[in-house]
Amino acid sequence: MKDEFELVKGCRAGNNEARKGLYTLYSKRLLAVCYRYTGDMDVAHDILHDGFIKIFKSISKFDYRGNGSLGLWMGRIMANLSLDYLQRKKKMQELIVQEEELPDVIDLPEKELYEGISDEQLMLFVTELPAGYRTVFNLYVFEEKTHKEIAAMLSINEHSSTSQLYRAKCMLAKRIKEYISNEEK
């Protein structure tokens, strides 16, 4: 397997084997990023495809200069394309939730109880969140954005970002408790 530098150099030279190598090296991880945001595997595959086209064009134009992690740079591209998709499809309207639609406030289960849940199962729970909750949760937890940055990105106020994150955590906690209860039976 070639290292990242060699793959980037090959991509800039138009080498299809280098492009294939870069795709093979990162596609699963980047597909997971797309799926986390969209919650739809078919859409995630479409975004992954479009994202790699953008990545290959950007590498060829020297937009990626080798500063910082290649994986993080490509992950940002996929996250941005996923957000663009959600905005185009107007799924961001789900960010506005009426008070009567709020989930019940529940406590998180004891850490020992959910440590046995696989990462794949936890990611499935994240993808089941409503689009608005999922988007804020992903930006805050995985992209490490502040509520101020999230508010600017999504054109919402900071309070909406904090409440969406809180609601997402409540829904996840409820789902984890249900899962644990079903596993114990």
Number of C-alpha atoms within 10 A of each C-alpha: 8 11 10 17 11 14 22 25 15 19 22 18 12 14 13 12 12 20 20 13 20 22 17 11 17 15 18 11 12 26 21 20 20 27 24 27 29 26 21 13 15 11 16 24 17 13 25 26 16 14 24 20 12 16 20 20 15 14 20 17 11 12 11 18 11 13 7 9 11 16 14 12 14 19 21 16 21 28 25 17 20 25 21 13 18 18 13 10 10 10 15 19 12 12 20 12 15 8 7 6 7 13 14 10 13 13 11 14 13 9 8 7 11 16 9 9 12 10 10 10 12 15 14 14 19 25 21 18 22 17 21 23 27 25 28 27 27 20 21 18 11 11 14 12 16 15 20 14 15 22 18 13 13 16 10 15 13 16 12 17 27 19 16 22 23 17 21 22 22 19 23 19 19 19 17 20 19 11 15 16 10 9 8 6 5
